[in-house]
Amino acid sequence: MRKASLREVLGITALVSSCCLVYEMAIAASFISLTGDGVLWQSLTIALYLAALGAGTYAASRLRSAEPWALLFRIELALAFVGALAVPGILGLEGAYRFWFHFLRDLQAPPSVARYAAAVLLAHGWTLLIGFLSGFELPLLIRLCGDGQEEGGRFNLVLAANYAGALAGTLTFALLLFPWLGAAGSGTAAAALNLCVCLYLRWRGLVAPAGTRSAGLALAAALIALSAAVSRPVQRLQVLNVYASALGLTAESRDETLRRGRRPPAREAFARLRALDGAVERIRSRWQTIDLLSLTEEPFPLMARFNGRLKEAGYPSRLSLYLDKRYQFHGASEALYHEFMAHVPVQLFKRVPRDVLVLGGGDGLLIRELLKYGEVRRIVNVELDLKMIELARSHPGLRALNEGSYGDPRVEVLIDDAFSFVRGSRERFDAVYIDLPYPVNYDLTRLYSVEFYVNVGRLLRENGTATLDFPLVPRDDKKPRSAYAKNSVLFSTLKAAGFKTVLPFSTECSELIPWKEAEGYGVTPEDYDPKVAKLLRRVEAERFLREHPGYKPPKGDDFYVASNDALGVETMVTFSRERLGPDYRFKDRGLKLFSLTPERLFLLQFQRFPHETAPGLANSIFRPRLFEPEHLEDFAFM
């Protein structure tokens, strides 16, 4: 065996160091995609990896007698095996948990987040194993470059190469590997590089040829190829398991269990899951994962009363959008949300904007509503993700929903960060609509900060309004005062940003309809005597009228209190720098609306969202108060 040059040692050091960082970041990205809490799982992955790295370094110090090149060969070969399996193994374990949760667990037992946490933590065994093996590398490479009086200088060179490799691995993962290959593909690529190191050691004669080494190399190559082949199916099954409930499989399995008296066989459940492979269309962009679901269940007929578009032939009511596995909209309910957001501010303040700024809303649905006003001459849409805009323009389902809104010449699209845009823009608008994801991480929390809203206010013309959606908590006498903490933070933030008018409202709609009409929508009577059931309906109707004075019910004496709860309730806030008085009387502007009616606008004045305002409660980029990371239970019970 020949002696390696210093250049070879430094090159190998940089290469294996970059592989270590790719493994670490790929594993962290996998856990973040599974659990949502980036801060927690990035921190935990780094902590476990470094602890295992230290253990590996200590173990290497106890093997001083081992021939260093031979030991390095075995370590790199082991990393090629483990690295190829790590991310698919993590996704496979999580997918197996979800499959058990949706199809195999005892329905009588309450769901437990502890089991999900145990499965996720067990998957971190891959982190510990890779960290332990990687801990051997640097001590071995330092030993290989040591040479008498120059040992100190070469030691520093090895450390420098190690740090340079770590930097290269981090940048390569973030800029190339993850955007193009995803977490699983990135891990496979790193495993292939570890295998290349083994091949180099063998080719350059740094380790003695042996039959077992040749067999190990062949086996590792086959395993890497297998990992590359199965990564996509494993990820696909994991995605289907995530959306099993949304696709109706969980309810179907539950109903069949109740009918049979036992759970359906695992093979049968797996076949049903595979049969819906085409129901989830996943598109990965630079910024997020976009999932378009084609749901199997038809909306409940009563929902057509709250979304008249459900009666249209060919309307894609089953299409649903998720961004990073977080629900965005459902075709059956999106008209309710977007009509309220676009038209309620116009109705309350009786002023149609001419120049409009839309921050986010890359699906084109909010823009569709704003384009209904002939007075609107310009809409500037600032969207971070170009891929979302391209989908809204080209995807048949999205185009059917947004009615080709991006083809209107009044719409200008700017691909930019909303925070950067409002900070740097010098334009003025009559209205600003903020349709952005909820603040589940620090980057999104910036978009709900005092600093952000100050700049939004600066872009508004006199008597201009801004409108955003935010998960406010409505009044509920059974809830403690602490339940309204988020309300207080948002209202305090808007007040600190200089807004004098702040009006919250929601898409929650309850209204009285004749009982005969309710029956026509498929509402079944209670299991009481018909006279008793009618009496109970009358009691509920009278309570509704007491709580909403001035509401005019339809003609008749037998009413049903219809609600749109099944469509999901969204809450919004419209605000202005000036003091503006709302007018809850509906003004007919000749628009074709499917959800917002005069009665529903009138009922908005009775909605209440308890809150306090105080300067210390304001959300700031320097003191984020709205940042509430998602917890394990948010993902464990999907």
Summary of the structure (lengths in Angstrom):
residues: 638
radius of gyration: 29.7
end to end distance: 56.9
largest distance: 102.4
contacts: 2067
relative contact order: 0.10
helix: 58%
strand: 12%
